[in-house]
Amino acid sequence: MKEIIKKVSFNKSGTGGITPKINLVNEWLSDMGVNDNEKEVVLSYNKENKEILIKKK
């Protein structure tokens, strides 16, 4: 499994809400079959291990 370090961006909305964002590696998304026509992914969070998992729907 390949790992890379990414920074989380925190964008502030006009109403003061904050939205975290992470840019994903395009090569990985392409390999998963995620593209303009197939955009849906499933996110899951393992609280015990503090891990986020992304899978194609």
C-alpha positions in Angstrom: 0.0 0.0 0.0 1.4 3.4 -1.0 1.1 6.2 1.4 1.6 10.0 0.9 1.4 12.9 3.2 -1.4 15.5 2.4 -2.5 18.6 4.2 -6.1 19.3 5.1 -7.4 22.7 3.9 -10.0 24.4 6.0 -12.3 26.7 4.0 -14.5 29.3 5.8 -17.9 30.0 4.4 -19.6 33.4 4.4 -21.7 32.3 7.4 -18.7 31.3 9.4 -18.9 27.5 8.9 -15.7 25.7 8.2 -15.4 22.9 5.7 -12.3 20.6 5.7 -11.0 19.4 2.2 -8.3 17.0 1.1 -7.1 16.8 -2.5 -6.9 13.2 -3.7 -4.4 11.6 -6.1 -6.0 11.6 -9.6 -4.1 8.4 -10.5 -5.6 6.6 -7.5 -9.2 7.8 -8.4 -8.7 6.7 -12.0 -7.5 3.3 -10.9 -10.7 3.0 -8.7 -12.9 3.9 -11.7 -13.9 7.3 -10.3 -14.4 9.9 -13.0 -16.7 12.6 -14.3 -19.5 10.1 -15.0 -18.9 7.8 -12.0 -18.4 10.3 -9.1 -19.9 8.5 -6.1 -17.6 7.1 -3.3 -18.4 5.7 0.1 -16.5 7.2 3.1 -16.2 5.2 6.3 -14.4 6.2 9.5 -12.9 3.7 12.0 -12.9 5.6 15.3 -10.8 3.0 17.0 -7.9 3.2 14.5 -8.5 6.8 13.5 -8.6 5.9 9.8 -10.8 7.1 6.9 -11.5 4.6 4.1 -12.7 5.7 0.7 -14.3 3.1 -1.6 -16.1 3.5 -5.0 -19.8 3.0 -4.7 
